[in-house]
Amino acid sequence: MLSVFRVLTEVAGHDVPVLLRGESGTGKSVVARALHQTSSRSAHAFVTVDCSALASSLRPSFRADLATEADRAGEHDFHTLAAAAAGGTILLQEIAALPARLQAETLRLAAETRRAGRRPRTRVVASTQRDLEAAVASGQFRKDLLFRLNVVEICLPPLRERPEDILPLALHFLESFARTEGVTVPDITARVQRALLAYAWPGNIREMRNAVQRGLVLSVNGALDVDALPERVAAAL
């Protein structure tokens, strides 16, 4: 398949909405952040909205005049986060869980188009592990919102099914952790590269993040060798 990183490079220069699909742990949040960081919006905020958390604080539907304080607080949180993302990127995690009332707000946010040479106020990225078409068919999700978000769709299969992304992801995490720790990025030996490619990664991106972080901590003399990897990964050689 075409590398996700190559797709990101093509999409980053455009302000169109992006919909990320994939099972839990396949790296949807990582891809969304990488999209933001490689775009012209990288100097502005990257804001994540957990739609499942909003759903737990809001009833599925309510009349404004009968809304509880919790309902209003949930809506306030959404609007506050959306405002904080102005000029940057907003990631709507698990968009299928978004209550109907806020789906309408999201539609308005995603519908911003260039007017008089001005770019959209916020780049909208949504992620889901659910079947949105089925949610539309059952009346749980707005059809017009799905069409609006699905301008560019990036499907993220399990990591074992996209070997072309394994080494670029490992390097991405390694550089990120090294930057956080304030240390030099160690060289990844050929043996480590072979082990990373041979391992099945049942835990997907989350497992890789942990393995790479361990590798950085245990790297010696500026090199990340197999001994620094978790035993189960090293055993894949």
C-alpha positions as a Markdown table, in Angstrom:
| # | Residue | x | y | z |
|---|---|---|---|---|
| 1 | Met | 0.0 | 0.0 | 0.0 |
| 2 | Leu | 1.0 | 3.6 | -0.4 |
| 3 | Ser | 2.9 | 4.7 | 2.7 |
| 4 | Val | 0.8 | 6.7 | 5.1 |
| 5 | Phe | 3.7 | 9.1 | 5.4 |
| 6 | Arg | 3.7 | 9.7 | 1.7 |
| 7 | Val | 0.0 | 10.5 | 1.8 |
| 8 | Leu | 0.6 | 12.9 | 4.6 |
| 9 | Thr | 3.2 | 14.8 | 2.6 |
| 10 | Glu | 0.6 | 15.2 | -0.2 |
| 11 | Val | -2.2 | 16.3 | 2.0 |
| 12 | Ala | -0.4 | 18.5 | 4.4 |
| 13 | Gly | -0.3 | 21.5 | 2.0 |
| 14 | His | -4.0 | 21.6 | 1.7 |
| 15 | Asp | -6.7 | 22.7 | 4.2 |
| 16 | Val | -9.3 | 20.1 | 3.4 |
| 17 | Pro | -10.8 | 18.0 | 6.2 |
| 18 | Val | -9.3 | 14.6 | 6.7 |
| 19 | Leu | -11.0 | 11.4 | 8.0 |
| 20 | Leu | -8.8 | 8.8 | 9.7 |
| 21 | Arg | -10.2 | 5.2 | 9.9 |
| 22 | Gly | -8.7 | 2.3 | 11.7 |
| 23 | Glu | -8.9 | -0.1 | 14.6 |
| 24 | Ser | -7.7 | 0.9 | 18.1 |
| 25 | Gly | -4.0 | 1.4 | 18.3 |
| 26 | Thr | -3.3 | 1.8 | 14.6 |
| 27 | Gly | -1.9 | 5.3 | 15.1 |
| 28 | Lys | -4.7 | 7.7 | 14.1 |
| 29 | Ser | -3.7 | 10.3 | 16.7 |
| 30 | Val | 0.0 | 10.0 | 15.6 |
| 31 | Val | -1.0 | 10.5 | 12.0 |
| 32 | Ala | -3.2 | 13.5 | 12.9 |
| 33 | Arg | -0.4 | 15.2 | 14.8 |
| 34 | Ala | 2.2 | 14.4 | 12.1 |
| 35 | Leu | -0.2 | 16.0 | 9.5 |
| 36 | His | -0.4 | 19.1 | 11.7 |
| 37 | Gln | 3.3 | 19.3 | 12.2 |
| 38 | Thr | 4.1 | 19.1 | 8.5 |
| 39 | Ser | 1.5 | 21.7 | 7.5 |
| 40 | Ser | 1.7 | 25.5 | 7.5 |
| 41 | Arg | -0.4 | 25.4 | 10.6 |
| 42 | Ser | 2.3 | 23.9 | 12.8 |
| 43 | Ala | 3.1 | 27.1 | 14.6 |
| 44 | His | -0.5 | 27.1 | 15.9 |
| 45 | Ala | -2.4 | 24.8 | 18.3 |
| 46 | Phe | -3.1 | 21.2 | 17.8 |
| 47 | Val | -6.2 | 20.4 | 19.9 |
| 48 | Thr | -7.7 | 17.0 | 20.6 |
| 49 | Val | -11.4 | 16.6 | 21.4 |
| 50 | Asp | -12.4 | 13.2 | 22.9 |
| 51 | Cys | -15.9 | 12.8 | 21.5 |
| 52 | Ser | -16.6 | 9.8 | 23.7 |
| 53 | Ala | -15.9 | 11.9 | 26.8 |
| 54 | Leu | -18.3 | 14.6 | 25.5 |
| 55 | Ala | -20.9 | 12.0 | 24.8 |
| 56 | Ser | -20.7 | 10.9 | 28.5 |
| 57 | Ser | -21.3 | 14.5 | 29.7 |
| 58 | Leu | -24.2 | 15.3 | 27.3 |
| 59 | Arg | -27.5 | 13.6 | 26.8 |
| 60 | Pro | -27.9 | 12.4 | 23.2 |
| 61 | Ser | -30.5 | 15.2 | 22.6 |
| 62 | Phe | -32.0 | 17.9 | 24.7 |
| 63 | Arg | -33.9 | 21.1 | 24.4 |
| 64 | Ala | -31.8 | 24.2 | 25.1 |
| 65 | Asp | -34.3 | 25.5 | 27.6 |
| 66 | Leu | -34.2 | 22.2 | 29.5 |
| 67 | Ala | -30.5 | 21.6 | 29.4 |
| 68 | Thr | -28.8 | 20.7 | 32.6 |
| 69 | Glu | -25.6 | 22.3 | 33.9 |
| 70 | Ala | -23.7 | 19.2 | 32.8 |
| 71 | Asp | -25.2 | 19.6 | 29.3 |
| 72 | Arg | -24.1 | 23.2 | 29.0 |
| 73 | Ala | -20.7 | 22.4 | 30.4 |
| 74 | Gly | -20.2 | 19.7 | 27.7 |
| 75 | Glu | -21.2 | 22.2 | 25.0 |
| 76 | His | -19.0 | 24.9 | 26.5 |
| 77 | Asp | -16.0 | 22.5 | 26.6 |
| 78 | Phe | -16.5 | 21.8 | 22.9 |
| 79 | His | -16.7 | 25.4 | 21.9 |
| 80 | Thr | -13.8 | 26.3 | 24.1 |
| 81 | Leu | -11.6 | 23.6 | 22.5 |
| 82 | Ala | -12.7 | 24.6 | 19.0 |
| 83 | Ala | -11.8 | 28.2 | 19.7 |
| 84 | Ala | -8.4 | 27.1 | 21.1 |
| 85 | Ala | -7.7 | 25.4 | 17.8 |
| 86 | Ala | -8.2 | 28.6 | 15.7 |
| 87 | Gly | -5.4 | 28.9 | 13.1 |
| 88 | Gly | -4.3 | 25.3 | 13.9 |
| 89 | Thr | -5.8 | 21.8 | 13.8 |
| 90 | Ile | -8.6 | 20.2 | 15.7 |
| 91 | Leu | -8.7 | 16.4 | 16.0 |
| 92 | Leu | -12.1 | 15.0 | 16.8 |
| 93 | Gln | -11.3 | 11.5 | 18.2 |
| 94 | Glu | -14.0 | 8.9 | 17.8 |
| 95 | Ile | -16.3 | 11.2 | 15.9 |
| 96 | Ala | -19.0 | 8.6 | 15.8 |
| 97 | Ala | -19.6 | 9.2 | 19.5 |
| 98 | Leu | -20.3 | 12.9 | 19.0 |
| 99 | Pro | -23.8 | 13.8 | 20.2 |
| 100 | Ala | -26.3 | 14.9 | 17.6 |
| 101 | Arg | -26.4 | 18.5 | 18.9 |
| 102 | Leu | -22.6 | 18.8 | 18.5 |
| 103 | Gln | -22.6 | 17.1 | 15.1 |
| 104 | Ala | -24.4 | 20.2 | 13.8 |
| 105 | Glu | -21.7 | 22.4 | 15.3 |
| 106 | Thr | -19.0 | 20.3 | 13.8 |
| 107 | Leu | -20.7 | 20.5 | 10.4 |
| 108 | Arg | -20.5 | 24.3 | 10.6 |
| 109 | Leu | -16.9 | 24.1 | 11.6 |
| 110 | Ala | -15.9 | 21.8 | 8.8 |
| 111 | Ala | -18.0 | 23.7 | 6.2 |
| 112 | Glu | -15.7 | 26.8 | 6.4 |
| 113 | Thr | -14.3 | 27.4 | 2.9 |
| 114 | Arg | -12.0 | 30.0 | 1.4 |
| 115 | Arg | -13.7 | 33.3 | 1.1 |
| 116 | Ala | -12.1 | 36.4 | -0.4 |
| 117 | Gly | -8.7 | 34.6 | -0.4 |
| 118 | Arg | -9.0 | 33.7 | 3.3 |
| 119 | Arg | -8.2 | 30.2 | 4.5 |
| 120 | Pro | -10.5 | 28.1 | 6.8 |
| 121 | Arg | -10.1 | 29.2 | 10.4 |
| 122 | Thr | -9.3 | 25.6 | 11.6 |
| 123 | Arg | -8.1 | 22.4 | 10.0 |
| 124 | Val | -10.6 | 19.6 | 10.9 |
| 125 | Val | -9.3 | 16.1 | 11.3 |
| 126 | Ala | -11.6 | 13.3 | 12.5 |
| 127 | Ser | -10.9 | 9.7 | 13.5 |
| 128 | Thr | -13.0 | 6.7 | 14.0 |
| 129 | Gln | -12.8 | 2.9 | 14.5 |
| 130 | Arg | -16.5 | 2.5 | 13.8 |
| 131 | Asp | -18.4 | 2.1 | 10.6 |
| 132 | Leu | -19.7 | 5.6 | 9.9 |
| 133 | Glu | -21.8 | 4.5 | 7.0 |
| 134 | Ala | -23.6 | 2.1 | 9.3 |
| 135 | Ala | -24.1 | 4.9 | 11.8 |
| 136 | Val | -25.6 | 7.1 | 9.1 |
| 137 | Ala | -28.0 | 4.2 | 8.1 |
| 138 | Ser | -29.1 | 3.8 | 11.7 |
| 139 | Gly | -29.7 | 7.5 | 12.2 |
| 140 | Gln | -26.9 | 8.0 | 14.7 |
| 141 | Phe | -24.7 | 10.1 | 12.5 |
| 142 | Arg | -25.4 | 12.9 | 10.0 |
| 143 | Lys | -24.9 | 12.0 | 6.4 |
| 144 | Asp | -24.0 | 15.6 | 5.5 |
| 145 | Leu | -21.3 | 15.6 | 8.2 |
| 146 | Leu | -19.8 | 12.4 | 6.9 |
| 147 | Phe | -19.6 | 13.8 | 3.4 |
| 148 | Arg | -18.1 | 17.0 | 4.7 |
| 149 | Leu | -15.4 | 15.2 | 6.7 |
| 150 | Asn | -14.6 | 12.5 | 4.1 |
| 151 | Val | -12.8 | 14.8 | 1.6 |
| 152 | Val | -9.5 | 12.9 | 2.2 |
| 153 | Glu | -9.8 | 9.5 | 3.8 |
| 154 | Ile | -6.8 | 7.7 | 5.2 |
| 155 | Cys | -7.4 | 4.1 | 6.2 |
| 156 | Leu | -4.9 | 2.7 | 8.7 |
| 157 | Pro | -4.7 | -1.1 | 8.7 |
| 158 | Pro | -2.9 | -2.9 | 11.6 |
| 159 | Leu | 0.8 | -2.2 | 11.6 |
| 160 | Arg | 1.6 | -5.7 | 10.5 |
| 161 | Glu | -0.2 | -5.0 | 7.2 |
| 162 | Arg | 1.8 | -1.9 | 6.4 |
| 163 | Pro | 5.4 | -2.8 | 6.7 |
| 164 | Glu | 6.4 | 0.2 | 4.6 |
| 165 | Asp | 5.5 | 2.4 | 7.6 |
| 166 | Ile | 7.3 | 0.5 | 10.3 |
| 167 | Leu | 10.8 | 2.0 | 10.0 |
| 168 | Pro | 9.6 | 5.6 | 9.4 |
| 169 | Leu | 7.3 | 5.3 | 12.5 |
| 170 | Ala | 10.1 | 3.9 | 14.6 |
| 171 | Leu | 12.4 | 6.8 | 13.6 |
| 172 | His | 9.6 | 9.3 | 14.2 |
| 173 | Phe | 9.1 | 8.0 | 17.7 |
| 174 | Leu | 12.9 | 7.8 | 18.4 |
| 175 | Glu | 13.4 | 11.4 | 17.3 |
| 176 | Ser | 10.4 | 12.6 | 19.3 |
| 177 | Phe | 11.6 | 10.8 | 22.5 |
| 178 | Ala | 15.2 | 12.0 | 22.0 |
| 179 | Arg | 14.0 | 15.6 | 21.6 |
| 180 | Thr | 11.9 | 15.3 | 24.8 |
| 181 | Glu | 14.9 | 13.8 | 26.8 |
| 182 | Gly | 17.3 | 16.3 | 25.3 |
| 183 | Val | 19.6 | 13.5 | 24.0 |
| 184 | Thr | 21.2 | 12.7 | 20.6 |
| 185 | Val | 19.2 | 10.4 | 18.4 |
| 186 | Pro | 21.0 | 7.0 | 18.4 |
| 187 | Asp | 21.7 | 5.1 | 15.2 |
| 188 | Ile | 19.3 | 2.2 | 14.6 |
| 189 | Thr | 21.4 | -0.8 | 13.7 |
| 190 | Ala | 20.6 | -3.1 | 10.8 |
| 191 | Arg | 19.7 | -5.9 | 13.2 |
| 192 | Val | 17.2 | -3.7 | 14.9 |
| 193 | Gln | 15.7 | -2.8 | 11.6 |
| 194 | Arg | 15.3 | -6.4 | 10.7 |
| 195 | Ala | 13.7 | -7.2 | 14.1 |
| 196 | Leu | 11.2 | -4.3 | 13.8 |
| 197 | Leu | 10.2 | -5.5 | 10.3 |
| 198 | Ala | 10.0 | -9.2 | 11.3 |
| 199 | Tyr | 7.8 | -8.6 | 14.5 |
| 200 | Ala | 4.0 | -8.8 | 14.1 |
| 201 | Trp | 3.2 | -5.9 | 16.4 |
| 202 | Pro | -0.1 | -7.2 | 17.9 |
| 203 | Gly | -0.3 | -4.1 | 20.0 |
| 204 | Asn | 0.1 | -1.8 | 16.9 |
| 205 | Ile | 1.4 | 1.7 | 17.3 |
| 206 | Arg | 1.2 | 1.8 | 21.1 |
| 207 | Glu | 3.4 | -1.3 | 21.4 |
| 208 | Met | 5.9 | 0.2 | 19.0 |
| 209 | Arg | 6.0 | 3.5 | 21.0 |
| 210 | Asn | 6.9 | 1.6 | 24.1 |
| 211 | Ala | 9.5 | -0.6 | 22.4 |
| 212 | Val | 11.2 | 2.5 | 20.8 |
| 213 | Gln | 11.2 | 4.4 | 24.1 |
| 214 | Arg | 12.8 | 1.4 | 25.9 |
| 215 | Gly | 15.3 | 1.2 | 23.1 |
| 216 | Leu | 16.3 | 4.9 | 23.5 |
| 217 | Val | 16.7 | 4.5 | 27.3 |
| 218 | Leu | 18.9 | 1.4 | 26.9 |
| 219 | Ser | 20.9 | 2.5 | 23.9 |
| 220 | Val | 24.6 | 2.4 | 24.3 |
| 221 | Asn | 27.4 | 4.5 | 22.7 |
| 222 | Gly | 25.0 | 6.3 | 20.3 |
| 223 | Ala | 23.5 | 3.1 | 18.9 |
| 224 | Leu | 20.2 | 1.3 | 19.4 |
| 225 | Asp | 21.0 | -2.4 | 19.1 |
| 226 | Val | 18.8 | -5.5 | 19.5 |
| 227 | Asp | 19.7 | -5.9 | 23.2 |
| 228 | Ala | 17.8 | -2.7 | 23.9 |
| 229 | Leu | 14.6 | -4.0 | 22.5 |
| 230 | Pro | 11.9 | -5.9 | 24.4 |
| 231 | Glu | 12.7 | -9.6 | 24.3 |
| 232 | Arg | 9.6 | -10.5 | 22.3 |
| 233 | Val | 10.6 | -8.0 | 19.5 |
| 234 | Ala | 14.3 | -9.1 | 19.5 |
| 235 | Ala | 13.1 | -12.8 | 19.3 |
| 236 | Ala | 11.5 | -12.1 | 15.9 |
| 237 | Leu | 14.9 | -12.1 | 14.3 |
